[in-house]
């Protein structure tokens, strides 16, 4: 199902049931798994693999060289998972030598119009980018995270699983799993309670996360001292454990913290 006006370069691997619409261009190293659809005017370049049943809409630019002035043409790759939705004008770049030469996007992700995934990023499963989200290079985004329209994430920042980044937020620090950040520059405004409820988290688990959040961001002691206290109290709680592991792992950025007392923010 390839439209006569589309260009599919020799060497491209096209799976069963792939649909390539008018005026698309598919490069020689591209792999389109079974059931993919390029609606029209889509360009997929470079060493890029697109997972099964992913749909890509007009004017998306997928797999072109990374927007990094240090890039010198080294071979790098972009991997996109299955069942993703990539809307109009989305851009995704492969990796660079400074970040492992690989950009990876998980399964069942949604990228609304004109959102961007920078070089060397790691995006988990079931992530949602609203319109015009900008993810700079070397970032990571955990499973089920949602980034609101126009949000911008600075390079090397981490967004934890099940987190929510509010629309037009400028995130320059790491957002904990299950956290919600708002503003420019973004601050931790509480937990993503609505997201937790929508995903079927039990009431007792949400209450445990609330209590752990209050303890983690209480004014007494240092953050790492509070991490150890919370770890002792919630040793058997997996969701709290995810937050603690995220903080302990650390990264290039600091942890995003509340502006106000957490009891009023959750």
Number of C-alpha atoms within 10 A of each C-alpha: 10 15 13 11 14 18 17 18 14 11 12 17 17 18 15 13 14 20 20 27 22 17 19 23 21 27 21 17 17 23 22 26 21 18 18 24 23 26 20 22 21 26 23 26 24 21 20 27 22 24 24 22 21 25 21 28 22 21 20 26 22 27 26 19 21 22 16 13 6 10 13 11 10 11 14 22 24 26 21 23 21 22 20 26 18 25 21 21 22 24 22 28 30 29 29 26 15 11 15 14 16 22 29 22 25 20 20 20 25 21 25 21 22 21 27 24 27 23 32 29 29 20 26 22 20 20 25 23 26 20 22 22 26 22 27 20 26 23 23 24 25 22 21 23 27 25 30 19 20 19 25 26 25 18 21 20 25 29 29 25 26 24 27 28 28 22 20 19 22 21 26 21 24 29 30 27 29 27 26 29 29 21 16 14 14 26 24 25 22 24 24 21 21 9 19 17 12 8 11 8 13 10 11 9 15 19 12 14 21 19 17 22 21 18 18 25 20 16 12 10 10 11 16 13 12 19 20 14 15 20 19 10 10 17 11 10 13 11 18 23 18 16 24 21 15 19 20 12 8 12 14 11 15 14 20 20 20 18 11 13 14 22 14 9 13 17
